[in-house]
Structure formats: structure tokens, C-alpha cells
Amino acid sequence: MANGNVLILGAGVAGATTAWLLQRAGYAITCIDGGARYDALEAAPVAILRLFDAVGLSHVAAEVSRPVRGFGGGDFLIYSRAALVAALRRSAAAVGVAFVPKRNFVPGVPSIDFRIDASGRTAAWSRPLQRFNIGVADVFRAPTRRPGAQFIDAGDHWAYLLDDGQTRTIGVVGPRRARSKCLPPNWAEAFAMPPAEASLTARCLASAQWTTRPVDGRRLSVGDAAFAHEPLAGQGIRFALACALAATATVRTLLERPEQADAARTYYADLVAAERDHHLSYLRGDVFDAPATNPGAYGHDLIRFVGEWKSTPMVVAGFIEAHPALHLPDGRTTRWVGGVDTKILADVADRATTVAMAQRRLQDRGLSSAAARALISWGIAQGVLSHHLA
Ligand SMILES: Cc1cc2nc3c(=O)[nH]c(=O)nc-3n(C[C@H](O)[C@H](O)[C@H](O)COP(=O)(O)OP(=O)(O)OC[C@H]3O[C@@H](n4cnc5c(N)ncnc54)[C@H](O)[C@@H]3O)c2cc1C
């Protein structure tokens, strides 16, 4: 018997991945979708593979993406969004997720325990919405010329080109205004291609947008329905996968451990707010303070743990629980650094102790000498260890 019935609106990356995770966690998932969207090539940094691994869908990334160099020399994965979504849906259907076209959906059958809005920028169940700037993306398709990725910034407009060796996508993003359906000659020239080769496939909203209520009773918003980045960031797929993981832990906690409901709601709302605040700071051009420079700690220098603990919701074995986490000077909280529980710092330096002694104690607890030194340096740089030169 299923742990509960969950209805997901929208079967894009966020919806199909959340459906896959929740179905495997013992829920019965029905996913309704409004139909096909335009197809285009997209790109994500190769680090996205770690997230595909975390959601158990590495096979999908391997099937649909190919590596390219570009955007200033970094390594990226390039994929057709339609192919990615189709492969995610196939995986979810194989574990029992029911995909129902919106026109065939009969409300009320079965009764629903939880709803998830994964309807992308439509955010059909997540109104009201807020936006930052107004931007429009014109997406063009052209025949392939050479695999690669390119980005050009021209002040109030910018454009990108993605070519996977089979087809080519060109996106032109800028403030809303009437534009022709042809690739503007200046961009065609910049990408060294004849303008007539490109045909317009979509004109869509591209501003940052978010719901004011990503968690509302027994409804969550995931992916673009929770927070949509400006495409310039190339963060949409990463956020969709991260939301799917977090939403799965949140739904499981709300339905199976109601005593932790407040921690679960706070966890999910904070995750979306942190993503939005970080992206909006980036769009406004805020300058982040560089971390304090570590002056270098010698063996006979004295350190002492001065960090503060704050009860913080975190995912533990697939559920959300409130646990103490270290409160950092920049407002973030963290419990783990490089896979090491930071509580160990409080244990080994609970009173003034030499760096050498703290390092020995960390090694006694199983850390390598390099990991122990790195953890002490991190603690000093973050201000959770006071440091006095001998
Ligand atoms: C021009 C452009 C370029 C981009 N390039 C990149 C990039 O290179 N890399 C990157 O990581 N991200 C990129 N993004 C962002 C990325 O595409 C999105 O963040 C990602 O697709 C969001 O996934 P999602 O599942 O939340 O939403 P979507 O992919 O939009 O899926 C929503 C689904 O819900 C369905 N739906 C909508 N309304 C309803 C309704 N009322 N009822 C039922 N179903 C509904 C839709 O049919 C769709 O299948 C780009 C975005 C734009 C606009």
C-alpha cells in the first residue's frame, strides 16, 4: 500500500524527477501535463552530474548529454531539453508513475494527500508571483556547423549559441520590445553564420520570477514554479534537480513525521529563498565580501572554539529534522565541511589549545593530517575558532 497519493502538475525536469523520487519512496504519483513545449539545446556545468547521481538518474544524463568546451573555456554538458524530459519521464514511468495528459485528467480520483506545482514559469498553483526586471528570450534553431558553446554580452542584450553537432540553438535575451522574427544581422555576424539559416522557435519570458509561497499547507512548488532564474545563469536544471531532492524529503516528513512539520516547511522555504536571494544579488551586481584571509596557523599558536550553534532543519536519511548547526558570520549555517561533522571542532578545542594538540586530537578521531589541518584553517577563516599567535 502506498504511503500516500501525490498529484504533480507539470512533467518537465522538476516534475518528472520529483515523481521518480517520490514513487521510489513508496508514494503513488500521478503527473498531469499540459503538453509539449518548444525544444532547444541547453547547457549546464559538468558538476551537474553529481546531482544526477544524487537523484539516481545518472543513466539519463549519460543518455542525452554530450560534453562541450565553451563559455570561456569551462566544461559543459549540452542536451536537448525535450530529450532530457522524455528520458526522465521514461525512467519515472518504469517505476510506476502515472503520466496523464491534462485533458484526460479526472479531478478527485484518487483522493490526493499532497500537491506539487511543477508547471514551470506558468506556476499555475503558486500565484501570486513576483518578477525582477522584464526580459524576453528569442530562441532560434539553425543547422549544425560545429559543436561548441559561445556567449556574447552586448550591454542591454546578450546572446548564446549552443551546437551539439546535430542542431544549433541561438538565444537572444533582452528587455521586452517588438522584434522581428529573424535573427538580427549583428548576432548572425557575431556567430559567423548567415541570418537566413536561423528560424524563430520560441519567444518566451526570461526574467527572474518567484512565488511568494513555495510551501503552502499541503502544496509545494518545485523548479521554475518556485523560482525561475534568468537564463543567463544556466542554473535552471541544477535548481530543478535540487528542488526535487528537497521536495521529496519535505513531502515525506510532512506526511510521515508530522511532529517535524515546522522544520520541514522552514527547510524548503529557506532553500528557495536562499537560491532567489543569491541570484538577485548576482543580477544587481552586489559584491560579496571575500572570506577573511587565514594568516597561517603554526603548531604552537593557540585556538579555541567560539562558534555558535543554531537549531537548523537538515535532511537526515531522507527526512527533515532540526539539528544544531554552526552559525557562520555571513548568516549561513552549516554542520558538515568536506564530509566532516563540524561538531568535532568544538570537541577538540573546547578550551584554549595549541594547533598541534588540536590537530593530534582530530587525527585520533580518524582524520588524515591534511584533513585536520584543512579543518582548522577553515575554522579560523570562518571565525568559529579564535586564533592567537604564540
Ligand atoms: C531561453 C531559455 C534558455 C535556458 N537555458 C538554460 C540552460 O542553458 N541551462 C539551464 O540549466 N537552464 C536553462 N533554462 C532554464 C530551464 O529551461 C528551466 O529552469 C527548466 O526547464 C525548469 O524546469 P521545470 O520542470 O521547473 O519547468 P518546465 O521545463 O517549464 O516544465 C513545466 C511543465 O509543466 C507543464 N505545464 C505548464 N503549465 C501547465 C498547466 N497549467 N497544466 C499542466 N501542465 C502544465 C509544461 O507543459 C511543462 O511540461 C533556460 C530557460 C530559457 C527561457
PDBQT file of the ligand as one rigid body, heavy atoms in Angstrom, charges set to zero:
ROOT
HETATM    1  C1  LIG A 401      15.674  30.816 -23.261  1.00  0.00    +0.000 C 
HETATM    2  C2  LIG A 401      15.990  29.915 -22.101  1.00  0.00    +0.000 A 
HETATM    3  C3  LIG A 401      17.214  29.250 -22.071  1.00  0.00    +0.000 A 
HETATM    4  C4  LIG A 401      17.541  28.436 -20.993  1.00  0.00    +0.000 A 
HETATM    5  N1  LIG A 401      18.746  27.807 -20.981  1.00  0.00    +0.000 NA
HETATM    6  C5  LIG A 401      19.094  27.067 -19.912  1.00  0.00    +0.000 A 
HETATM    7  C6  LIG A 401      20.354  26.425 -19.871  1.00  0.00    +0.000 A 
HETATM    8  O1  LIG A 401      21.159  26.514 -20.813  1.00  0.00    +0.000 OA
HETATM    9  N2  LIG A 401      20.660  25.669 -18.775  1.00  0.00    +0.000 N 
HETATM   10  C7  LIG A 401      19.793  25.531 -17.714  1.00  0.00    +0.000 A 
HETATM   11  O2  LIG A 401      20.121  24.832 -16.738  1.00  0.00    +0.000 OA
HETATM   12  N3  LIG A 401      18.579  26.136 -17.745  1.00  0.00    +0.000 NA
HETATM   13  C8  LIG A 401      18.214  26.882 -18.803  1.00  0.00    +0.000 A 
HETATM   14  N4  LIG A 401      16.984  27.492 -18.835  1.00  0.00    +0.000 N 
HETATM   15  C9  LIG A 401      16.071  27.253 -17.713  1.00  0.00    +0.000 C 
HETATM   16  C10 LIG A 401      15.467  25.836 -17.760  1.00  0.00    +0.000 C 
HETATM   17  O3  LIG A 401      14.920  25.559 -19.034  1.00  0.00    +0.000 OA
HETATM   18  C11 LIG A 401      14.341  25.737 -16.729  1.00  0.00    +0.000 C 
HETATM   19  O4  LIG A 401      14.819  26.213 -15.498  1.00  0.00    +0.000 OA
HETATM   20  C12 LIG A 401      13.878  24.300 -16.532  1.00  0.00    +0.000 C 
HETATM   21  O5  LIG A 401      13.374  23.785 -17.734  1.00  0.00    +0.000 OA
HETATM   22  C13 LIG A 401      12.781  24.296 -15.484  1.00  0.00    +0.000 C 
HETATM   23  O6  LIG A 401      12.219  23.020 -15.393  1.00  0.00    +0.000 OA
HETATM   24  P1  LIG A 401      10.764  22.882 -14.771  1.00  0.00    +0.000 P 
HETATM   25  O7  LIG A 401      10.486  21.427 -14.770  1.00  0.00    +0.000 OA
HETATM   26  O8  LIG A 401      10.680  23.624 -13.496  1.00  0.00    +0.000 OA
HETATM   27  O9  LIG A 401       9.797  23.650 -15.780  1.00  0.00    +0.000 OA
HETATM   28  P2  LIG A 401       9.431  23.326 -17.298  1.00  0.00    +0.000 P 
HETATM   29  O10 LIG A 401      10.561  22.677 -18.006  1.00  0.00    +0.000 OA
HETATM   30  O11 LIG A 401       8.893  24.593 -17.850  1.00  0.00    +0.000 OA
HETATM   31  O12 LIG A 401       8.261  22.252 -17.191  1.00  0.00    +0.000 OA
HETATM   32  C14 LIG A 401       6.949  22.614 -16.831  1.00  0.00    +0.000 C 
HETATM   33  C15 LIG A 401       5.973  21.594 -17.397  1.00  0.00    +0.000 C 
HETATM   34  O13 LIG A 401       4.674  21.926 -16.913  1.00  0.00    +0.000 OA
HETATM   35  C16 LIG A 401       3.749  21.896 -17.996  1.00  0.00    +0.000 C 
HETATM   36  N5  LIG A 401       2.668  22.838 -17.657  1.00  0.00    +0.000 N 
HETATM   37  C17 LIG A 401       2.741  24.194 -17.607  1.00  0.00    +0.000 A 
HETATM   38  N6  LIG A 401       1.550  24.707 -17.228  1.00  0.00    +0.000 NA
HETATM   39  C18 LIG A 401       0.723  23.657 -17.026  1.00  0.00    +0.000 A 
HETATM   40  C19 LIG A 401      -0.633  23.544 -16.619  1.00  0.00    +0.000 A 
HETATM   41  N7  LIG A 401      -1.371  24.631 -16.332  1.00  0.00    +0.000 N 
HETATM   42  N8  LIG A 401      -1.166  22.295 -16.510  1.00  0.00    +0.000 NA
HETATM   43  C20 LIG A 401      -0.421  21.199 -16.773  1.00  0.00    +0.000 A 
HETATM   44  N9  LIG A 401       0.860  21.258 -17.173  1.00  0.00    +0.000 NA
HETATM   45  C21 LIG A 401       1.436  22.468 -17.283  1.00  0.00    +0.000 A 
HETATM   46  C22 LIG A 401       4.539  22.262 -19.234  1.00  0.00    +0.000 C 
HETATM   47  O14 LIG A 401       3.947  21.707 -20.391  1.00  0.00    +0.000 OA
HETATM   48  C23 LIG A 401       5.901  21.618 -18.914  1.00  0.00    +0.000 C 
HETATM   49  O15 LIG A 401       5.969  20.289 -19.401  1.00  0.00    +0.000 OA
HETATM   50  C24 LIG A 401      16.629  28.296 -19.902  1.00  0.00    +0.000 A 
HETATM   51  C25 LIG A 401      15.392  28.956 -19.933  1.00  0.00    +0.000 A 
HETATM   52  C26 LIG A 401      15.079  29.778 -21.013  1.00  0.00    +0.000 A 
HETATM   53  C27 LIG A 401      13.775  30.505 -21.015  1.00  0.00    +0.000 C 
ENDROOT
TORSDOF 0
